[in-house]
Amino acid sequence: MVGIGSDDGFKLWVNGKFVDRQNVTRSLGVDTNRCPVKLNKVRNLLLLKILQGGPTGWSLRLTDTKRVPLKTCRVWMSER
């Protein structure tokens, strides 16, 4: 599962496949949206685009279906 918090909306792709979009105006929260995804064992590419109307913020968590964080993952992040 991918848990997303965003100020405001977002679009999410995992390994090139579109997963979810929320076109909303809201404050940042944790796991405001939860998206079921299938991850590869070795490497995954997640693209998160924030749809923003003012100051921004976001959070992203990888968990199992019971909201337990994945223990065996490394994250490399690039902001553009």
PDB file of N, CA, C and O in Angstrom, chain B, residues numbered from 101:
ATOM      1  N   MET B 101       0.846  -1.176   0.000  1.00  0.00           N
ATOM      2  CA  MET B 101       0.000   0.000   0.000  1.00  0.00           C
ATOM      3  C   MET B 101       0.890   1.237   0.000  1.00  0.00           C
ATOM      4  O   MET B 101       1.981   1.242   0.569  1.00  0.00           O
ATOM      5  N   VAL B 102       0.403   2.262  -0.640  1.00  0.00           N
ATOM      6  CA  VAL B 102       1.058   3.559  -0.586  1.00  0.00           C
ATOM      7  C   VAL B 102       0.118   4.501   0.156  1.00  0.00           C
ATOM      8  O   VAL B 102      -1.029   4.692  -0.248  1.00  0.00           O
ATOM      9  N   GLY B 103       0.606   5.078   1.226  1.00  0.00           N
ATOM     10  CA  GLY B 103      -0.152   6.088   1.958  1.00  0.00           C
ATOM     11  C   GLY B 103       0.354   7.456   1.549  1.00  0.00           C
ATOM     12  O   GLY B 103       1.555   7.722   1.599  1.00  0.00           O
ATOM     13  N   ILE B 104      -0.563   8.328   1.145  1.00  0.00           N
ATOM     14  CA  ILE B 104      -0.178   9.644   0.645  1.00  0.00           C
ATOM     15  C   ILE B 104      -0.892  10.728   1.434  1.00  0.00           C
ATOM     16  O   ILE B 104      -2.091  10.642   1.702  1.00  0.00           O
ATOM     17  N   GLY B 105      -0.136  11.738   1.795  1.00  0.00           N
ATOM     18  CA  GLY B 105      -0.697  12.976   2.320  1.00  0.00           C
ATOM     19  C   GLY B 105      -0.258  14.090   1.386  1.00  0.00           C
ATOM     20  O   GLY B 105       0.890  14.108   0.942  1.00  0.00           O
ATOM     21  N   SER B 106      -1.145  15.008   1.085  1.00  0.00           N
ATOM     22  CA  SER B 106      -0.766  16.077   0.157  1.00  0.00           C
ATOM     23  C   SER B 106      -1.522  17.360   0.465  1.00  0.00           C
ATOM     24  O   SER B 106      -2.680  17.340   0.880  1.00  0.00           O
ATOM     25  N   ASP B 107      -0.845  18.463   0.252  1.00  0.00           N
ATOM     26  CA  ASP B 107      -1.430  19.795   0.349  1.00  0.00           C
ATOM     27  C   ASP B 107      -1.216  20.419  -1.019  1.00  0.00           C
ATOM     28  O   ASP B 107      -0.169  21.027  -1.246  1.00  0.00           O
ATOM     29  N   ASP B 108      -2.050  20.309  -1.828  1.00  0.00           N
ATOM     30  CA  ASP B 108      -3.439  20.030  -2.087  1.00  0.00           C
ATOM     31  C   ASP B 108      -3.575  18.627  -2.705  1.00  0.00           C
ATOM     32  O   ASP B 108      -3.306  17.633  -2.030  1.00  0.00           O
ATOM     33  N   GLY B 109      -3.984  18.538  -3.962  1.00  0.00           N
ATOM     34  CA  GLY B 109      -4.194  17.246  -4.591  1.00  0.00           C
ATOM     35  C   GLY B 109      -2.907  16.615  -5.111  1.00  0.00           C
ATOM     36  O   GLY B 109      -1.816  17.153  -4.920  1.00  0.00           O
ATOM     37  N   PHE B 110      -3.051  15.451  -5.781  1.00  0.00           N
ATOM     38  CA  PHE B 110      -1.879  14.740  -6.294  1.00  0.00           C
ATOM     39  C   PHE B 110      -2.259  13.827  -7.442  1.00  0.00           C
ATOM     40  O   PHE B 110      -3.434  13.546  -7.678  1.00  0.00           O
ATOM     41  N   LYS B 111      -1.234  13.369  -8.151  1.00  0.00           N
ATOM     42  CA  LYS B 111      -1.320  12.276  -9.120  1.00  0.00           C
ATOM     43  C   LYS B 111      -0.196  11.312  -8.772  1.00  0.00           C
ATOM     44  O   LYS B 111       0.910  11.743  -8.443  1.00  0.00           O
ATOM     45  N   LEU B 112      -0.470  10.000  -8.840  1.00  0.00           N
ATOM     46  CA  LEU B 112       0.530   8.987  -8.493  1.00  0.00           C
ATOM     47  C   LEU B 112       0.635   7.939  -9.588  1.00  0.00           C
ATOM     48  O   LEU B 112      -0.369   7.414 -10.070  1.00  0.00           O
ATOM     49  N   TRP B 113       1.888   7.643  -9.976  1.00  0.00           N
ATOM     50  CA  TRP B 113       2.204   6.542 -10.882  1.00  0.00           C
ATOM     51  C   TRP B 113       3.181   5.616 -10.174  1.00  0.00           C
ATOM     52  O   TRP B 113       4.056   6.081  -9.445  1.00  0.00           O
ATOM     53  N   VAL B 114       3.043   4.320 -10.379  1.00  0.00           N
ATOM     54  CA  VAL B 114       3.989   3.335  -9.851  1.00  0.00           C
ATOM     55  C   VAL B 114       4.446   2.475 -11.018  1.00  0.00           C
ATOM     56  O   VAL B 114       3.637   1.835 -11.691  1.00  0.00           O
ATOM     57  N   ASN B 115       5.755   2.469 -11.250  1.00  0.00           N
ATOM     58  CA  ASN B 115       6.350   1.706 -12.351  1.00  0.00           C
ATOM     59  C   ASN B 115       5.680   2.008 -13.693  1.00  0.00           C
ATOM     60  O   ASN B 115       5.420   1.108 -14.491  1.00  0.00           O
ATOM     61  N   GLY B 116       5.408   3.292 -13.919  1.00  0.00           N
ATOM     62  CA  GLY B 116       4.837   3.738 -15.182  1.00  0.00           C
ATOM     63  C   GLY B 116       3.338   3.583 -15.312  1.00  0.00           C
ATOM     64  O   GLY B 116       2.771   3.982 -16.329  1.00  0.00           O
ATOM     65  N   LYS B 117       2.675   3.017 -14.315  1.00  0.00           N
ATOM     66  CA  LYS B 117       1.224   2.815 -14.372  1.00  0.00           C
ATOM     67  C   LYS B 117       0.525   3.825 -13.467  1.00  0.00           C
ATOM     68  O   LYS B 117       0.880   3.992 -12.301  1.00  0.00           O
ATOM     69  N   PHE B 118      -0.479   4.495 -14.037  1.00  0.00           N
ATOM     70  CA  PHE B 118      -1.252   5.463 -13.266  1.00  0.00           C
ATOM     71  C   PHE B 118      -2.004   4.747 -12.148  1.00  0.00           C
ATOM     72  O   PHE B 118      -2.632   3.714 -12.382  1.00  0.00           O
ATOM     73  N   VAL B 119      -1.942   5.294 -10.932  1.00  0.00           N
ATOM     74  CA  VAL B 119      -2.564   4.658  -9.767  1.00  0.00           C
ATOM     75  C   VAL B 119      -3.746   5.459  -9.239  1.00  0.00           C
ATOM     76  O   VAL B 119      -4.828   4.905  -9.046  1.00  0.00           O
ATOM     77  N   ASP B 120      -3.555   6.758  -9.003  1.00  0.00           N
ATOM     78  CA  ASP B 120      -4.630   7.540  -8.378  1.00  0.00           C
ATOM     79  C   ASP B 120      -4.421   9.021  -8.628  1.00  0.00           C
ATOM     80  O   ASP B 120      -3.316   9.482  -8.915  1.00  0.00           O
ATOM     81  N   ARG B 121      -5.524   9.750  -8.509  1.00  0.00           N
ATOM     82  CA  ARG B 121      -5.505  11.207  -8.624  1.00  0.00           C
ATOM     83  C   ARG B 121      -6.549  11.759  -7.674  1.00  0.00           C
ATOM     84  O   ARG B 121      -7.664  11.244  -7.593  1.00  0.00           O
ATOM     85  N   GLN B 122      -6.187  12.797  -6.966  1.00  0.00           N
ATOM     86  CA  GLN B 122      -7.125  13.528  -6.122  1.00  0.00           C
ATOM     87  C   GLN B 122      -6.998  14.998  -6.487  1.00  0.00           C
ATOM     88  O   GLN B 122      -5.940  15.598  -6.294  1.00  0.00           O
ATOM     89  N   ASN B 123      -8.053  15.573  -7.007  1.00  0.00           N
ATOM     90  CA  ASN B 123      -8.054  16.985  -7.376  1.00  0.00           C
ATOM     91  C   ASN B 123      -8.819  17.734  -6.292  1.00  0.00           C
ATOM     92  O   ASN B 123     -10.003  18.032  -6.446  1.00  0.00           O
ATOM     93  N   VAL B 124      -8.125  18.036  -5.188  1.00  0.00           N
ATOM     94  CA  VAL B 124      -8.760  18.613  -4.005  1.00  0.00           C
ATOM     95  C   VAL B 124      -7.936  19.784  -3.475  1.00  0.00           C
ATOM     96  O   VAL B 124      -6.769  19.957  -3.825  1.00  0.00           O
ATOM     97  N   THR B 125      -8.574  20.577  -2.628  1.00  0.00           N
ATOM     98  CA  THR B 125      -7.888  21.620  -1.871  1.00  0.00           C
ATOM     99  C   THR B 125      -7.962  21.206  -0.413  1.00  0.00           C
ATOM    100  O   THR B 125      -9.054  21.096   0.144  1.00  0.00           O
ATOM    101  N   ARG B 126      -6.813  20.975   0.213  1.00  0.00           N
ATOM    102  CA  ARG B 126      -6.801  20.505   1.595  1.00  0.00           C
ATOM    103  C   ARG B 126      -5.449  20.772   2.235  1.00  0.00           C
ATOM    104  O   ARG B 126      -4.472  21.098   1.561  1.00  0.00           O
ATOM    105  N   SER B 127      -5.418  20.626   3.545  1.00  0.00           N
ATOM    106  CA  SER B 127      -4.173  20.728   4.302  1.00  0.00           C
ATOM    107  C   SER B 127      -3.463  19.386   4.284  1.00  0.00           C
ATOM    108  O   SER B 127      -4.065  18.352   3.992  1.00  0.00           O
ATOM    109  N   LEU B 128      -2.179  19.415   4.597  1.00  0.00           N
ATOM    110  CA  LEU B 128      -1.382  18.196   4.633  1.00  0.00           C
ATOM    111  C   LEU B 128      -1.811  17.292   5.778  1.00  0.00           C
ATOM    112  O   LEU B 128      -2.010  17.757   6.900  1.00  0.00           O
ATOM    113  N   GLY B 129      -1.952  16.017   5.499  1.00  0.00           N
ATOM    114  CA  GLY B 129      -2.221  14.989   6.501  1.00  0.00           C
ATOM    115  C   GLY B 129      -1.391  13.766   6.165  1.00  0.00           C
ATOM    116  O   GLY B 129      -0.794  13.699   5.091  1.00  0.00           O
ATOM    117  N   VAL B 130      -1.344  12.810   7.058  1.00  0.00           N
ATOM    118  CA  VAL B 130      -0.602  11.566   6.833  1.00  0.00           C
ATOM    119  C   VAL B 130      -1.587  10.479   6.418  1.00  0.00           C
ATOM    120  O   VAL B 130      -2.617  10.291   7.066  1.00  0.00           O
ATOM    121  N   ASP B 131      -1.278   9.772   5.352  1.00  0.00           N
ATOM    122  CA  ASP B 131      -2.128   8.687   4.842  1.00  0.00           C
ATOM    123  C   ASP B 131      -3.561   9.140   4.571  1.00  0.00           C
ATOM    124  O   ASP B 131      -4.504   8.381   4.793  1.00  0.00           O
ATOM    125  N   THR B 132      -3.727  10.367   4.095  1.00  0.00           N
ATOM    126  CA  THR B 132      -5.060  10.857   3.750  1.00  0.00           C
ATOM    127  C   THR B 132      -5.677   9.973   2.674  1.00  0.00           C
ATOM    128  O   THR B 132      -6.883   9.730   2.680  1.00  0.00           O
ATOM    129  N   ASN B 133      -4.856   9.498   1.760  1.00  0.00           N
ATOM    130  CA  ASN B 133      -5.278   8.535   0.744  1.00  0.00           C
ATOM    131  C   ASN B 133      -4.393   7.311   0.836  1.00  0.00           C
ATOM    132  O   ASN B 133      -3.189   7.422   1.066  1.00  0.00           O
ATOM    133  N   ARG B 134      -4.993   6.137   0.654  1.00  0.00           N
ATOM    134  CA  ARG B 134      -4.238   4.880   0.644  1.00  0.00           C
ATOM    135  C   ARG B 134      -4.540   4.175  -0.669  1.00  0.00           C
ATOM    136  O   ARG B 134      -5.698   3.977  -1.036  1.00  0.00           O
ATOM    137  N   CYS B 135      -3.482   3.803  -1.364  1.00  0.00           N
ATOM    138  CA  CYS B 135      -3.618   3.201  -2.688  1.00  0.00           C
ATOM    139  C   CYS B 135      -2.994   1.813  -2.694  1.00  0.00           C
ATOM    140  O   CYS B 135      -1.812   1.672  -2.379  1.00  0.00           O
ATOM    141  N   PRO B 136      -3.760   0.787  -3.045  1.00  0.00           N
ATOM    142  CA  PRO B 136      -3.160  -0.540  -3.176  1.00  0.00           C
ATOM    143  C   PRO B 136      -2.296  -0.592  -4.435  1.00  0.00           C
ATOM    144  O   PRO B 136      -2.739  -0.202  -5.515  1.00  0.00           O
ATOM    145  N   VAL B 137      -1.078  -1.068  -4.293  1.00  0.00           N
ATOM    146  CA  VAL B 137      -0.163  -1.180  -5.427  1.00  0.00           C
ATOM    147  C   VAL B 137       0.567  -2.513  -5.351  1.00  0.00           C
ATOM    148  O   VAL B 137       0.721  -3.092  -4.276  1.00  0.00           O
ATOM    149  N   LYS B 138       1.016  -2.992  -6.514  1.00  0.00           N
ATOM    150  CA  LYS B 138       1.851  -4.187  -6.563  1.00  0.00           C
ATOM    151  C   LYS B 138       3.270  -3.723  -6.836  1.00  0.00           C
ATOM    152  O   LYS B 138       3.546  -3.113  -7.869  1.00  0.00           O
ATOM    153  N   LEU B 139       4.171  -4.016  -5.904  1.00  0.00           N
ATOM    154  CA  LEU B 139       5.561  -3.599  -6.042  1.00  0.00           C
ATOM    155  C   LEU B 139       6.427  -4.754  -6.517  1.00  0.00           C
ATOM    156  O   LEU B 139       6.186  -5.907  -6.159  1.00  0.00           O
ATOM    157  N   ASN B 140       7.434  -4.444  -7.324  1.00  0.00           N
ATOM    158  CA  ASN B 140       8.424  -5.431  -7.732  1.00  0.00           C
ATOM    159  C   ASN B 140       9.329  -5.754  -6.549  1.00  0.00           C
ATOM    160  O   ASN B 140       9.430  -4.963  -5.611  1.00  0.00           O
ATOM    161  N   LYS B 141       9.989  -6.911  -6.587  1.00  0.00           N
ATOM    162  CA  LYS B 141      10.874  -7.302  -5.487  1.00  0.00           C
ATOM    163  C   LYS B 141      12.149  -6.477  -5.434  1.00  0.00           C
ATOM    164  O   LYS B 141      12.670  -6.227  -4.347  1.00  0.00           O
ATOM    165  N   VAL B 142      12.662  -6.050  -6.576  1.00  0.00           N
ATOM    166  CA  VAL B 142      13.976  -5.405  -6.594  1.00  0.00           C
ATOM    167  C   VAL B 142      13.878  -3.883  -6.628  1.00  0.00           C
ATOM    168  O   VAL B 142      14.368  -3.219  -5.715  1.00  0.00           O
ATOM    169  N   ARG B 143      13.268  -3.330  -7.638  1.00  0.00           N
ATOM    170  CA  ARG B 143      13.266  -1.875  -7.810  1.00  0.00           C
ATOM    171  C   ARG B 143      11.904  -1.407  -8.305  1.00  0.00           C
ATOM    172  O   ARG B 143      11.268  -2.057  -9.134  1.00  0.00           O
ATOM    173  N   ASN B 144      11.470  -0.262  -7.775  1.00  0.00           N
ATOM    174  CA  ASN B 144      10.200   0.337  -8.161  1.00  0.00           C
ATOM    175  C   ASN B 144      10.398   1.830  -8.361  1.00  0.00           C
ATOM    176  O   ASN B 144      11.193   2.464  -7.667  1.00  0.00           O
ATOM    177  N   LEU B 145       9.669   2.377  -9.311  1.00  0.00           N
ATOM    178  CA  LEU B 145       9.713   3.810  -9.560  1.00  0.00           C
ATOM    179  C   LEU B 145       8.351   4.395  -9.215  1.00  0.00           C
ATOM    180  O   LEU B 145       7.336   4.021  -9.803  1.00  0.00           O
ATOM    181  N   LEU B 146       8.338   5.317  -8.258  1.00  0.00           N
ATOM    182  CA  LEU B 146       7.116   6.011  -7.882  1.00  0.00           C
ATOM    183  C   LEU B 146       7.246   7.462  -8.302  1.00  0.00           C
ATOM    184  O   LEU B 146       8.245   8.116  -8.000  1.00  0.00           O
ATOM    185  N   LEU B 147       6.239   7.966  -8.997  1.00  0.00           N
ATOM    186  CA  LEU B 147       6.204   9.363  -9.394  1.00  0.00           C
ATOM    187  C   LEU B 147       4.985   9.991  -8.741  1.00  0.00           C
ATOM    188  O   LEU B 147       3.856   9.559  -8.973  1.00  0.00           O
ATOM    189  N   LEU B 148       5.214  11.008  -7.927  1.00  0.00           N
ATOM    190  CA  LEU B 148       4.148  11.725  -7.232  1.00  0.00           C
ATOM    191  C   LEU B 148       4.194  13.177  -7.672  1.00  0.00           C
ATOM    192  O   LEU B 148       5.194  13.864  -7.463  1.00  0.00           O
ATOM    193  N   LYS B 149       3.114  13.642  -8.278  1.00  0.00           N
ATOM    194  CA  LYS B 149       3.013  15.042  -8.680  1.00  0.00           C
ATOM    195  C   LYS B 149       1.964  15.705  -7.800  1.00  0.00           C
ATOM    196  O   LYS B 149       0.838  15.221  -7.682  1.00  0.00           O
ATOM    197  N   ILE B 150       2.346  16.815  -7.187  1.00  0.00           N
ATOM    198  CA  ILE B 150       1.438  17.545  -6.318  1.00  0.00           C
ATOM    199  C   ILE B 150       0.714  18.610  -7.139  1.00  0.00           C
ATOM    200  O   ILE B 150       1.344  19.372  -7.872  1.00  0.00           O
ATOM    201  N   LEU B 151      -0.613  18.658  -7.010  1.00  0.00           N
ATOM    202  CA  LEU B 151      -1.438  19.671  -7.669  1.00  0.00           C
ATOM    203  C   LEU B 151      -1.628  20.787  -6.651  1.00  0.00           C
ATOM    204  O   LEU B 151      -2.354  20.615  -5.672  1.00  0.00           O
ATOM    205  N   GLN B 152      -0.991  21.914  -6.871  1.00  0.00           N
ATOM    206  CA  GLN B 152      -0.841  22.894  -5.807  1.00  0.00           C
ATOM    207  C   GLN B 152      -1.422  24.255  -6.147  1.00  0.00           C
ATOM    208  O   GLN B 152      -1.291  24.742  -7.269  1.00  0.00           O
ATOM    209  N   GLY B 153      -2.075  24.868  -5.142  1.00  0.00           N
ATOM    210  CA  GLY B 153      -2.622  26.207  -5.298  1.00  0.00           C
ATOM    211  C   GLY B 153      -1.982  27.219  -4.365  1.00  0.00           C
ATOM    212  O   GLY B 153      -2.380  28.384  -4.373  1.00  0.00           O
ATOM    213  N   GLY B 154      -1.008  26.821  -3.566  1.00  0.00           N
ATOM    214  CA  GLY B 154      -0.352  27.712  -2.601  1.00  0.00           C
ATOM    215  C   GLY B 154       0.839  26.997  -2.004  1.00  0.00           C
ATOM    216  O   GLY B 154       1.500  26.229  -2.703  1.00  0.00           O
ATOM    217  N   PRO B 155       1.142  27.225  -0.714  1.00  0.00           N
ATOM    218  CA  PRO B 155       2.236  26.499  -0.062  1.00  0.00           C
ATOM    219  C   PRO B 155       2.021  24.988  -0.166  1.00  0.00           C
ATOM    220  O   PRO B 155       0.885  24.515  -0.139  1.00  0.00           O
ATOM    221  N   THR B 156       3.105  24.241  -0.284  1.00  0.00           N
ATOM    222  CA  THR B 156       2.982  22.806  -0.543  1.00  0.00           C
ATOM    223  C   THR B 156       3.553  21.958   0.584  1.00  0.00           C
ATOM    224  O   THR B 156       4.334  22.430   1.410  1.00  0.00           O
ATOM    225  N   GLY B 157       3.153  20.725   0.597  1.00  0.00           N
ATOM    226  CA  GLY B 157       3.701  19.724   1.497  1.00  0.00           C
ATOM    227  C   GLY B 157       3.172  18.368   1.077  1.00  0.00           C
ATOM    228  O   GLY B 157       2.101  18.273   0.479  1.00  0.00           O
ATOM    229  N   TRP B 158       3.917  17.318   1.387  1.00  0.00           N
ATOM    230  CA  TRP B 158       3.459  15.975   1.039  1.00  0.00           C
ATOM    231  C   TRP B 158       4.131  14.947   1.930  1.00  0.00           C
ATOM    232  O   TRP B 158       5.179  15.205   2.523  1.00  0.00           O
ATOM    233  N   SER B 159       3.511  13.774   2.016  1.00  0.00           N
ATOM    234  CA  SER B 159       4.097  12.626   2.714  1.00  0.00           C
ATOM    235  C   SER B 159       3.751  11.375   1.928  1.00  0.00           C
ATOM    236  O   SER B 159       2.719  11.314   1.260  1.00  0.00           O
ATOM    237  N   LEU B 160       4.617  10.381   2.013  1.00  0.00           N
ATOM    238  CA  LEU B 160       4.391   9.118   1.319  1.00  0.00           C
ATOM    239  C   LEU B 160       4.949   8.001   2.184  1.00  0.00           C
ATOM    240  O   LEU B 160       6.091   8.070   2.638  1.00  0.00           O
ATOM    241  N   ARG B 161       4.133   6.957   2.415  1.00  0.00           N
ATOM    242  CA  ARG B 161       4.573   5.800   3.202  1.00  0.00           C
ATOM    243  C   ARG B 161       4.261   4.527   2.440  1.00  0.00           C
ATOM    244  O   ARG B 161       3.205   4.411   1.817  1.00  0.00           O
ATOM    245  N   LEU B 162       5.178   3.574   2.490  1.00  0.00           N
ATOM    246  CA  LEU B 162       4.958   2.241   1.931  1.00  0.00           C
ATOM    247  C   LEU B 162       4.669   1.308   3.094  1.00  0.00           C
ATOM    248  O   LEU B 162       5.481   1.178   4.011  1.00  0.00           O
ATOM    249  N   THR B 163       3.513   0.659   3.057  1.00  0.00           N
ATOM    250  CA  THR B 163       3.096  -0.219   4.150  1.00  0.00           C
ATOM    251  C   THR B 163       2.491  -1.501   3.596  1.00  0.00           C
ATOM    252  O   THR B 163       2.228  -1.624   2.400  1.00  0.00           O
ATOM    253  N   ASP B 164       2.277  -2.456   4.506  1.00  0.00           N
ATOM    254  CA  ASP B 164       1.483  -3.615   4.121  1.00  0.00           C
ATOM    255  C   ASP B 164       0.006  -3.252   4.303  1.00  0.00           C
ATOM    256  O   ASP B 164      -0.308  -2.110   4.638  1.00  0.00           O
ATOM    257  N   THR B 165      -0.891  -4.194   4.090  1.00  0.00           N
ATOM    258  CA  THR B 165      -2.322  -3.900   4.165  1.00  0.00           C
ATOM    259  C   THR B 165      -2.795  -3.572   5.579  1.00  0.00           C
ATOM    260  O   THR B 165      -3.887  -3.031   5.756  1.00  0.00           O
ATOM    261  N   LYS B 166      -1.980  -3.894   6.588  1.00  0.00           N
ATOM    262  CA  LYS B 166      -2.337  -3.581   7.978  1.00  0.00           C
ATOM    263  C   LYS B 166      -1.681  -2.289   8.462  1.00  0.00           C
ATOM    264  O   LYS B 166      -1.668  -2.003   9.659  1.00  0.00           O
ATOM    265  N   ARG B 167      -1.136  -1.510   7.523  1.00  0.00           N
ATOM    266  CA  ARG B 167      -0.480  -0.226   7.793  1.00  0.00           C
ATOM    267  C   ARG B 167       0.843  -0.350   8.540  1.00  0.00           C
ATOM    268  O   ARG B 167       1.294   0.605   9.173  1.00  0.00           O
ATOM    269  N   VAL B 168       1.461  -1.519   8.469  1.00  0.00           N
ATOM    270  CA  VAL B 168       2.790  -1.710   9.053  1.00  0.00           C
ATOM    271  C   VAL B 168       3.818  -1.292   7.999  1.00  0.00           C
ATOM    272  O   VAL B 168       3.807  -1.831   6.892  1.00  0.00           O
ATOM    273  N   PRO B 169       4.709  -0.340   8.320  1.00  0.00           N
ATOM    274  CA  PRO B 169       5.696   0.115   7.337  1.00  0.00           C
ATOM    275  C   PRO B 169       6.568  -1.028   6.823  1.00  0.00           C
ATOM    276  O   PRO B 169       6.947  -1.921   7.582  1.00  0.00           O
ATOM    277  N   LEU B 170       6.884  -0.991   5.524  1.00  0.00           N
ATOM    278  CA  LEU B 170       7.775  -1.990   4.940  1.00  0.00           C
ATOM    279  C   LEU B 170       9.169  -1.798   5.512  1.00  0.00           C
ATOM    280  O   LEU B 170       9.661  -0.672   5.589  1.00  0.00           O
ATOM    281  N   LYS B 171       9.804  -2.883   5.910  1.00  0.00           N
ATOM    282  CA  LYS B 171      11.109  -2.802   6.563  1.00  0.00           C
ATOM    283  C   LYS B 171      12.271  -2.945   5.596  1.00  0.00           C
ATOM    284  O   LYS B 171      13.386  -2.524   5.903  1.00  0.00           O
ATOM    285  N   THR B 172      12.031  -3.521   4.454  1.00  0.00           N
ATOM    286  CA  THR B 172      13.138  -3.835   3.548  1.00  0.00           C
ATOM    287  C   THR B 172      13.119  -2.959   2.306  1.00  0.00           C
ATOM    288  O   THR B 172      13.186  -3.465   1.186  1.00  0.00           O
ATOM    289  N   CYS B 173      13.029  -1.653   2.497  1.00  0.00           N
ATOM    290  CA  CYS B 173      13.067  -0.787   1.319  1.00  0.00           C
ATOM    291  C   CYS B 173      14.016   0.380   1.554  1.00  0.00           C
ATOM    292  O   CYS B 173      14.182   0.860   2.676  1.00  0.00           O
ATOM    293  N   ARG B 174      14.628   0.818   0.471  1.00  0.00           N
ATOM    294  CA  ARG B 174      15.472   2.008   0.467  1.00  0.00           C
ATOM    295  C   ARG B 174      14.815   3.015  -0.453  1.00  0.00           C
ATOM    296  O   ARG B 174      14.181   2.649  -1.443  1.00  0.00           O
ATOM    297  N   VAL B 175      14.968   4.269  -0.125  1.00  0.00           N
ATOM    298  CA  VAL B 175      14.322   5.318  -0.907  1.00  0.00           C
ATOM    299  C   VAL B 175      15.366   6.299  -1.423  1.00  0.00           C
ATOM    300  O   VAL B 175      16.197   6.796  -0.662  1.00  0.00           O
ATOM    301  N   TRP B 176      15.316   6.568  -2.709  1.00  0.00           N
ATOM    302  CA  TRP B 176      16.096   7.629  -3.326  1.00  0.00           C
ATOM    303  C   TRP B 176      15.086   8.633  -3.852  1.00  0.00           C
ATOM    304  O   TRP B 176      14.121   8.256  -4.515  1.00  0.00           O
ATOM    305  N   MET B 177      15.299   9.898  -3.563  1.00  0.00           N
ATOM    306  CA  MET B 177      14.319  10.906  -3.920  1.00  0.00           C
ATOM    307  C   MET B 177      14.953  12.002  -4.762  1.00  0.00           C
ATOM    308  O   MET B 177      16.077  12.438  -4.512  1.00  0.00           O
ATOM    309  N   SER B 178      14.201  12.433  -5.763  1.00  0.00           N
ATOM    310  CA  SER B 178      14.626  13.545  -6.604  1.00  0.00           C
ATOM    311  C   SER B 178      13.457  14.509  -6.722  1.00  0.00           C
ATOM    312  O   SER B 178      12.359  14.110  -7.109  1.00  0.00           O
ATOM    313  N   GLU B 179      13.683  15.771  -6.392  1.00  0.00           N
ATOM    314  CA  GLU B 179      12.653  16.794  -6.542  1.00  0.00           C
ATOM    315  C   GLU B 179      12.984  17.642  -7.747  1.00  0.00           C
ATOM    316  O   GLU B 179      14.103  18.135  -7.885  1.00  0.00           O
ATOM    317  N   ARG B 180      12.006  17.810  -8.618  1.00  0.00           N
ATOM    318  CA  ARG B 180      12.226  18.646  -9.808  1.00  0.00           C
ATOM    319  C   ARG B 180      11.115  19.629  -9.944  1.00  0.00           C
ATOM    320  O   ARG B 180      11.108  20.427 -10.881  1.00  0.00           O
TER     321      ARG B 180
END
